[in-house]
Each structure stands twice: as C-alpha cells, then as structure tokens.
C-alpha cells in the first residue's frame, strides 16, 4: 500500500476528528499540527513498518448550513 486517505471533519467540541477510508483508524486533535502527529502515530500503531503507507492524504470535509 502506497497511500492512505483520512476524512477530516470539524469536531462539535472543537478541533478535528479523522477517520481512515477502508481501515479502522480514528484519531482527533485540537490543531492541524497535532492532527498530523496523531495521524502518523495512529498509522504506526496500525501497520507493520514494512506495510506502512508512504503517503498520507487528509481530505478536509466542511459542512455548512444556510437558511433559506
């Protein structure tokens, strides 16, 4: 595996939540810098070093509600 994708959403409590597509990997963080660190740590815990993806892609999902 060369790449893994995380969907990143704003958390209702503040900060971010991230979940990997196709894998049971979840993490959260208060800042984007902390998110980068936590995602790398979560991947290191989930994969053997020889199977670890070389590219981590973060897809930020933003939801807006507007009233008509």
N, C-alpha and C positions, 0 to 999 in steps of 0.2 A: 504494500500500500504506500502510495507516494503522497497522498493528500487526505486531509480530514476537514470537514466543514462543521462549524458550530453556528447555530442560530442564536443571536444575542438580542435580548429584549430588556427594556427598562423594567426594573422591579417596582412593584407598588410601594415597597418600603424605602425605595431609593437605591441607587446603584444599578447593577445589571445581573441578569441570570443568563447562563449559556448552556446549551444542550447540543451534543454532537448528533449529526444525522447518521442513522444506521448503527449507532453504538450507545450503550448505556453509560454515558459520561455526562455528568452535570456538575456545574460549579457556579459560584456567584462572586461578586466583588463590588466594592464601592466606587472604584475608579477604573479607567481603561488600563492604566499601568498595572494595577492589581489584577485585573482580569487577564491580561497577558501572562502574568506569572502563574495565576491559578489554573489557567487552561494548560500551560506547559506542565505543571505539576500533575494535573489530572491525567494527561496523556502518558506521562512517565509511569504513573501508578497502574494504568490500564494495559499498556503494551510492554512486551519484552523489548529490550533495546534494539534487537535486530529487526523487529516488526514495526517499530515506531515510525509514523509518517514523517516525511521530510518537510511537508508544507502544511501549515495550519491556516485555514481560511475562516475569518469571522464575518458572518453576514448579519449586519445590524438591522433589526426589524423595528420599525417605528409605527405606532398606531396613533391616528388622530381621530378625534370625534368632533364633528362640526354639527351645529344645529341649523336646521333649515329655516 
